């Protein structure tokens, strides 16, 4: 399914194990600490190609079940897409370590797979990301049909527990042929091919929960929500993925606007074991169905419970602020929406709704600045301004609530910043900016990015900080994130450096028309700029990218 923001590209799909309900909920809320990359084949056997992805999936599931939450394949693909890195071929160790640092995991697992006749050999190495230090190689070998047992032993070694350790009985393992169809369905390039292989897997193994959930995900991406619902409901109640499937089914019911059924589904999960994501989705249901009773509760109540459970989530804060806006509680809406843009300065929707709230409160100047920034971030907000006024409240459309895709924790902000007093904000922001500058000069990009983010939390619209962050992000190859930051820098204050860097970033992404706009503006600002003229000539000589 599509991700709203790149900052949430890491946490989409959780793996549930056969643990008591409370333990499952705790595991669901845990932040992943392990990144398992697809194993690289060492021979020409075509089975090794899909086997490398499949074993990575099994090892990730295994370490999660053993208490070391691993980033799932869905999360990994989304994260690497956000970082503009290929996920389907071998990358250098330095690149992988940098990606793991940005993602925020503690351990990186890489390795190889070899299929020699009916013998499978798996070799992996765990690298501690911060130290860059690798542990001794883990090597397992056995018959090809014992792939699940081999992956289980590797997972135990990665998790640092004795072989054979298990949190409890799991689902029955499918046959090798079914597993092959399942993995090929995951890695297929088109949704139709994905579904072809995945349906082949569930036809041969109707109890295979993993494959049903994969079908749910593909169908949800394709907005085939009735079909997705059927896939989620096909997961057996006895499966260790049962709660995950029930959560997924609830999301499908939301998409299908079956509000009563969706409410009942999430209320049952809430009664079993509360979680922030369940509270959040109950709030979404209440907001959208528009029939709130004393028994069902107001949307803001559920969003408050979600934000209390995960106190650093911009999405939960947005839902809370948006709910207050719909309730016409303008001061509360402004408070929570400011918390969103403080944590996520490039959140265009939050800026747009905040603009409406500020204008309703009589702060027309600041409201216009917020709306202008929303337009800078995306042209779709121009369309919102032209909508009929009766389609929303104060020009703000309905239906902007953000449903949780899974029971995982959103990316957190340094909690120490939350306790900083308003009086110390500017001084502390400058401290983090200066420290980020020193780290950037030393090419310590990850640490510099962290310091700039902290500075922007305290001073969200500082042009100089956004420019400095944009430089580091461009150097790190995170061009989309850099473009967002540079747009905010220019909105805050016109700058030759920001125009040139933004033009360079757009040129690197192949968007030559946008690059030319900013290069031309740079030349207008500083006609004597040799760098600006040279960049403009280079852009003019670059063929436009074809769709």
N, C-alpha and C positions, 0 to 999 in steps of 0.2 A: 504494500500500500504506500501511497505517496507520503513523504515526510513534509511536515510544515516548515521546519526550520533545521538547518544543518547542525545547529547546536544540540539537537535531539537525535542525531543520526545514529547514535550508538545503542539505543535502548528500545527495541520494538517487540521482541519475542522472547518470553521467558520459558525455561524448561522446568517442569514440575516433577518431583520424585515421589516415591511411595513413602511419604512421611506423614505424621499426624497433621491435621489441618493447620494448627498454629505454627508448626515448623515449616509447612509449605509456604505460609504467608510470609514468614520471616525470610525464607530463601528467596521468595519472589521479590522482596524489597531490597535484596542485597545488590550492591553495585558490582558488576563483573570485574574480576581481577586477573583473568587469564585470557589470552588471545591465542587461539589455535589456528595456524595457517594451513591451507591445503598442502598435503604432502606431495613432493615433486617426484615423478617417476624416474627411475634410474635405468630403465630399459625401454624397448620399443613395444612391449606388450600393450595393446590398446586397453586391456582391463585395468592397467595401472593408472590410466587417466581418470576414470571415474572413481576408482578405489581410493585415490589420494584425497579426493573431496569427501568421500563417504567415511573414511577412517577419521578425518579431522572432525567430522560431525559427531561420530561416536565418542571420540575422546573428549570433545567439548561437553557432550551430554554426561559422560562418565565423571568428569571432574566436578561438574555442577552437582551431580547426585551425591558426591562425596564431600560437599561443603565448600568447594572452591568455585564460585560462580564464574562461568566462562561466557564470553560473548558468543552469541549464536551466529549461525551462518548469515541469517537475514541482517543482523546487526553489523556483521563484518562487511558485507557487501555494501550496505548503506554508508558505513563509515568511510570505506575506501573511495566510494563514489564522491562523498563530500570532500575528501582530501584530493580528489582528482588523480587517484592512483589506480592502476589496473589491479584487479583482484584475481585474475585468472592466469597469471603467469609469474614466473619466478622474479622476485625483486632482490636487490642487494640487501645485505644484512644491515647496512647503515640506514637504508630507506625504511626497512621494516621496523628498526628500532625507533626511528623518528616518528613513524606512524603510530607505534605502540605508545610512545610518550604522549603524543597529542591526544590519543584516545583515552589515556589515563589508566592503562592496565599495569599490573605489577610484573607479570611474567609473560614472555613471548615464547610460543612453542612452534618450532619449525622442524622439518625433517624430510625423509624420503620414503618411498614405497617401491618394492620390487616384487613382481609376479614372475616366478620361474616355474612354468608348468603348473602344478597344483600346490606350489609352495609360496607362501606369502611372507615377506620380510619387511618389517617396519622399524625404522630408526628415527628417533626424534631427540631433540636437545632443547632443554628449557633455559632461556636466557633471562636473567634478572634485569629488567629494563633500565632502572635507574643507574645501576652499577655497570651495565653492559657486560656482565660476567656470565659466561655459560656454565651450566652444570654438566656432569658427565653424561655421555650419550646413553639413551635408553633404547635397547634393541630387543625386539621380540620376533620370533619366527614360528611358523606352524602351517598346518594345512590351510588352504585358501578358504575352505568352508568354515573354519574356526575364526573367521574375521572378527566376530563379536567378542569372543573370548580374548583374542589378541588385543583388540582395542581396549577391552576392560583392564587388562594387565598394564597397558601403557598409561591409561588414565590413572590407575592407582599409583603408579610410579611418579607421574606428573604431580598428583595431589599430595604425594609424600605419605601415603598410607600403605599398610601391608597388602600384598596381592590378595585378591579375593574379598577385600573389604566391600561392604555394600550397606546402604542405608535401609535396605529392605527388599522384598521381592519386587521385581520390575515386570514390564510387559514381556510376553513371549517373543523371542527373536524370530524374525521372518526368515524365509529361505534366502540363500544367496541370490537366486534369480529375482525374487521380489525386492530385495535390497538394491540390486542393480537397477531395476526399473525405477525405484524411488529416487535414487541419487541422480540418475539421468534426467528424471523429471525436474529435480531441483536446478540442475545446471543448464537445462535446455534454454535456448535463446528466445523462443517465442512462447507466449501463453498457451497457444493451441498445442504445441509440442510438449510443453510441460504437463498439461492436463492429460494428454495421450498416455504418457509414461506413468503418471501418478494414478490414473484410473486403472491402468493395467496392474499396478501394484495392489490396489485395494480390491480389485476383482479376484485376484489370486489369494489375497489375505485380508478378508473383510474386517478383521479385528486390529489391523495395523494402524494404530492411532496416529503415528508420525505422518503417514501418508495422507490420512484424512485432514490433518491440520495443514499440511502443505497445499492440499487442494483448496481448503478454506482461504489460505493466503492469496493464491493465484486468483481465485474467483473474486475476492474482495478487491484486489488491485484492478480487476476488469469490471468492477461494479456489478457483478452478477451475484447480488446479495442473497437471493433465494437459494441459489445453488450453493453458495458459501455456507448458509445456515444448515442446509442438509448435510454438508460435509462435517461441520462441527458437531452436529447432533448424532452423527454416526460413530463418534468415539465412544467406546464402551465405558460405562460407569466405573468399571473395575480398573481401568487404565490409570497409570500414574500421570497421564496427561489429561485426566478428566476435568480438573478445575480449569486448566488452560482452555480446554474445549468449551466449557460452559461460559467462560469469560468471552471467548470468541463468538459464541452463539449470541450472547447478549449484544455484542457490537453489531452483528448482522441484523438483529431485531431493531436496533436503533436506526440503521440505514433503511430498513423496510418500514419505518415509522409505526411499528407495532408496539406502541408505548406501554400498554399494560403488560404484555408478555415480557418486554425488555425490563420493566421495573421489577417484575416478579423474579426474573432470572438473577438480576444483580442483588435484589434484596435477600435471596436465598444464599448467595455467596457472602453477603455482609453478615448474615446471621451465623454462618459457619466460622468465618474469620475475617474481621474488618481489614481493609487495606485502602490506601489513598486512592488507587485507581478505581476501585469499586465505588467509593464515595463520590468521586469525580463524575463517573458515568451516570450514577443516579441523579446527580445534579443536572447533567445534560438532558436526561430524559424529562425531568420536571420542568426545565426551562422550555423545552420544545413542544411538549404536549399541551402546555398552557392550562392544565386543570389541577391546580394545587389544592390539597385539602389538609386539614390538621393531621390526618393519619399518614399522608404521604410526605409532607414536609416541603418547605420552600427550597428553591435551587441554591440560594446563598448559604443555607444551613449545611448542605452537603459539600459545597465548595469550601466552606470554612473548615469542615472536618478534614477534607483532603489536604488543604494547605497547612493545617496543624500537624498532620501526619508526616508530610514532606515539606518542611518550612522554607525550602529554597527553590521551589518550582515556579518558573515564570508562567507556565501554562495554567497551573492552578490559580495563581494570582490573577491572570487575565480573566479566567472564568468568573472569579469572585468579583472583580471590578466590573466586568460586563453585566453580571447579574444585578449588581447594585445600580448600574446605569438603567437597566430595563425596569428596575423597581423605582426609578426616579430618586434614588438616594445619591445625589450628585457628589457631596463631599466624600462619601465612602468610595464611590467609583474613582474619583480622582486619586485618592490615597493609594488604592491597590494598583491602578494602572501606572502610577508613577513607579511603584515597586517593579512592575514588569519592565519598563523601559530602562530602569536603573540596571537591571540584570541582563537585559537583552536590548541594547540600543537600536538594533536594526529590525525590531518587531513593528512592521508597518501597521498592522491591524491595531495594536495597542496605541500607537501614536494617533491613529485616526479617531478611535473611540475617546481617547484622552482629550483630543482637540474638541470634540463635541461637548464633553463634560465641562471643560474649561470655559468654553463659550457660553454654555448654559449657566455657569456660575458667575458670569459677568467679566471674565478675564479674556476679553476678545483678542488682545495682542498675543498673549502666549498661546491661545487656542489656534490662531492663524499660523503661528510658527510651527506648532505641532502638525497641523494639517499639511503645511508646505513640506515638512520633512517626510510625511507619509507619501506624498506624491513623488518626492525625490527617490524614495525607496522602490516604488512600483507605480506604473501607469494605471493599474486597475483602480486606484483610489480616485482618479479623475472620473471614472465611470460611476463610482459610488456617489459622487457629488451630483451627478445628473439623474439619479434615480428619483422616482416620485416620492414625495415626503411621507406618504402613507404606507410605504413599504417597510418602514422601520420607525425608530424613535430618534428625533433630532438629526435625521439624515444618516443614522447608523443602521445598517441592515440587520435583520434578525437572523438567527441561526449561526452565529459566529462561535458558539461554544466549542471547546476543543475536547473531544472524547479521548480517553486513554486507550491506546492500542493494546496494551498488555500491563500486567502487574509488575512493572519495574520502576525503579527510582529514576526520575529525571536527573540530568547532570546538575551537580550542586555547585554553588558558589562558596568561596571561602567564608565560613560562618563568622569568622572574627570580624569581618567587615561590617556585618549587620549591627554589631554593638557599638560601632563608632558614632560619636555624637556629631550633630550637625555643625557644631562650632569647630570641630577638628577636621571636617571633611576636606576642605581645600588644602590644608597643610599636609594631610595624610595622602591625598591624591597626588600632590607634587612629589612627595617622598617616593611613592610607587612609580611615578613617571620617571624620575631621575634614575631610580634603580633599574627600571626597564631599559633606559637609554644605555646605561653602562653594560648591561648584559647583552644588548643588541650589538654594541661595538665589539664585544668579545665573541660574537656569533653564537651565543647561547640563546637560540631563538625560542625554544620552548619556555625557558624561564622568563625571557623578556616578554613574551606574549602573556604569560600569567600576571606579571607585574602591570602591564598596560591594562589588562582586563580589570584588575583591582582598582587602578586609578579611575577607569571609566565607570566603575560601579559607584564611586564617590562623586564623580563629575562627568555625567554621561555624555555631554555635548562638547567636550573640550576638543577643539579642532586640532591642536598640536598633538594630542595623545592619539587621536584617530589616525592622523597622518603617520605617526611613528609606528603604530600597530599595522597600518597598511603596508609600510615598507617591509616589516618583518614577515608578514603573511605572503607578500609577493615573493620574497626570497625563499620562503618555505614551499612555494608552489600552491598555496591555498588561495587561488585567485578569486574565487567567488566571495570568500570571506573578506578578502582585501578590498574588493570592489564595494561591498556594503560599508565597510569602515571609511573608505575614502569618500563615498557619497555623503556620509554624515559629516566628515571633516569639511567638505565644501559647503554643505548647508550651514554649518556653524560659522565659517569664515572663508572668503575667497582666498585661494593660494595657488601660486604658480607651481610649486612643488607637487601639490595634491593633484592639480590638473594633469601635469605630465605623467605622474605615476599612474593615475587612473587610465589615461590614454594607453600607457604601456600595458597595463593589466588587461584592458579590453582587446588590445592587439594580440596579446598572448592567447586569449580565448578564441581568437578568430572573428571577433565582432568588430570589424574594421569601421563600420559606419559610426558606432558609438565612440570608437577610438578617435576617429577624425573630428567629431564634435568637440571633444575635450582638448585635443591638440590645437585646433583652430582657436578655441577660447584661450588657451595658454599663450598663443602668439598675439592675440588681441591684448592680453594683460601686459605682456612684456615683448614688444616688437623686436627688441634688441637681443632676445634670447636665442643664442645659437643652437642650444639643445632643443628648444621648442621647434625651430624651423627644420632642423634635421629630422626630428621625429615626425613632423607633419609630412615631409617629403617621403619618408620611409612608409608611412601609412598610405599615402597616395599611390605609391608603387606596389602596394600589396593587393593582390586580387581579392575581391569581396568573396566571403564564404557563401557557397551555394547551400540552400536548405537541404 
